[in-house]
Amino acid sequence: MEGDWVLYPLNLELEGRNCAIIGGGQVAARKAAGLLAAGAQVTVIAPAVTDSLQELAASGRIKWVQEPYRQGMLAVLAPVLVFCTADDNAANQAAVTEARQIGALVNAASLPEDTDFTVPSHIERGDLLLTVSTGGVSPAFAKLLRERLEREYPKTFGEFLERLAVLRQEVKGIPGGSREHERLWRLALSDGIIDLVRDGRLDQAEEELRNGIANAGIKSQDGTC
């Protein structure tokens, strides 16, 4: 990914989708863990792998092809994503070539010019996903920013999202359609709600949000907005 390209932000649904990892070291283990968390079907191609990958293979959570990569392996798997992490650059380059031939997207840290996507530094708070990317310019700075986000957005945000999911269903029952629902949310949500959630005052945050939605609906009905 050389040149002044702008990366396109994307959250990718991988549930049940095939993904392949070339190489079996620590980087491969980290990639496998992230892919499994997203529900992907993971195949690791490497003659030797870390203990953690062996355990995953033994438990059936990943498939381990215990041999060096060779041409044709990816075509059989038809993966959506291919991660090239082998110590052998020739194997990585060959895998990149085949991945491109079958239309898969490639991540190859050792071959940045052949990398289609990067995996941003991120934190998860339930269904809330916050990501940070410097486009590969400074992974250390991305890590620093992620650590700050971890402090700014504690686990209470994931808990509050569960309440929002319930409230969203209730709002859908309010007459007026999607445009009216969007207006209610826009008027009811505020920085104050975020501050309450950060402080762990979820009941108060929910109460204020419900009151805000109700008040916005009343104003709409009496024609004041």
C-alpha positions, -999 to 999 in steps of 0.1 A, spaced: 0 0 0 25 26 -12 16 61 -23 -8 87 -10 -38 64 -9 -66 69 15 -77 38 34 -114 29 32 -128 22 67 -148 -11 68 -162 -34 94 -163 -68 78 -187 -96 86 -167 -129 87 -191 -153 104 -186 -186 87 -163 -172 60 -130 -189 51 -98 -171 60 -62 -185 55 -30 -178 74 4 -186 59 29 -193 87 25 -206 122 44 -181 145 32 -156 171 19 -132 144 -2 -160 130 -15 -169 164 -26 -133 170 -43 -132 136 -61 -165 143 -74 -153 176 -89 -122 161 -104 -141 132 -120 -167 155 -134 -139 177 -152 -127 145 -166 -161 138 -144 -169 108 -134 -204 96 -96 -204 99 -70 -225 81 -33 -222 91 -8 -235 65 26 -241 81 49 -271 88 51 -260 125 30 -238 146 30 -223 181 16 -242 211 -15 -220 211 -22 -228 175 -16 -265 182 -42 -264 209 -67 -246 187 -62 -273 160 -65 -301 185 -98 -287 197 -111 -283 162 -114 -246 163 -90 -241 134 -77 -263 106 -40 -269 104 -24 -279 71 9 -292 85 31 -285 55 47 -256 37 26 -235 14 25 -245 -22 7 -232 -52 -30 -243 -54 -37 -245 -16 -56 -212 -15 -77 -220 -46 -90 -251 -27 -99 -230 4 -114 -200 -15 -107 -177 14 -120 -141 17 -88 -130 35 -53 -143 34 -27 -134 60 9 -140 49 31 -143 81 56 -169 71 93 -164 78 99 -174 42 94 -143 20 93 -164 -11 63 -184 3 46 -152 13 51 -137 -22 38 -169 -39 7 -169 -16 1 -132 -24 2 -140 -61 -23 -169 -58 -46 -149 -34 -48 -121 -61 -56 -147 -87 -86 -160 -67 -98 -126 -57 -89 -127 -20 -77 -97 0 -41 -99 14 -24 -88 45 13 -92 44 33 -71 69 67 -81 53 54 -70 18 37 -37 24 35 -30 -13 14 -61 -18 -9 -56 12 -46 -48 5 -56 -41 41 -43 -36 76 -59 -46 109 -63 -14 130 -55 -13 167 -89 -16 184 -109 -21 216 -142 -39 221 -169 -29 246 -196 -54 239 -210 -44 205 -191 -12 206 -159 -14 184 -134 15 184 -105 14 160 -74 34 155 -52 34 124 -22 54 113 -20 38 79 11 19 90 30 51 97 34 46 134 20 14 151 34 27 184 13 59 182 -18 38 173 -12 17 204 -9 48 226 -42 61 212 -58 28 218 -47 27 254 -62 62 258 -95 50 243 -95 21 268 -95 46 296 -120 70 280 -145 42 271 -148 16 299 -169 -16 298 -200 4 309 -204 15 272 -209 -21 261 -235 -25 289 -253 6 279 -255 -5 243 -276 -35 255 -300 -10 269 -300 10 237 -309 -21 218 -340 -25 239 -349 12 236 -344 11 199 -371 -15 195 -394 6 216 -387 37 194 -395 17 163 -430 14 176 -435 52 176 -455 65 146 -437 87 121 -413 63 104 -375 62 102 -371 99 96 -390 108 128 -371 81 148 -338 96 136 -350 130 148 -359 117 182 -325 101 187 -307 132 175 -325 154 200 -323 130 229 -287 120 227 -261 143 241 -226 145 255 -242 144 289 -254 109 283 -219 99 273 -205 114 305 -231 95 326 -222 62 309 -185 68 314 -191 73 351 -211 41 354 -244 59 360 -263 37 335 -298 40 351 -296 78 351 -283 78 315 -312 57 304 -337 78 323 -324 110 307 -324 94 273 -360 82 277 -371 116 289 -353 132 260 -371 110 235 -405 116 252 -400 154 253 -389 155 216 -421 135 207 -443 159 227 -427 189 210 -433 173 176 -470 167 184 -477 202 195 -459 217 165 -431 235 184 -404 218 164 
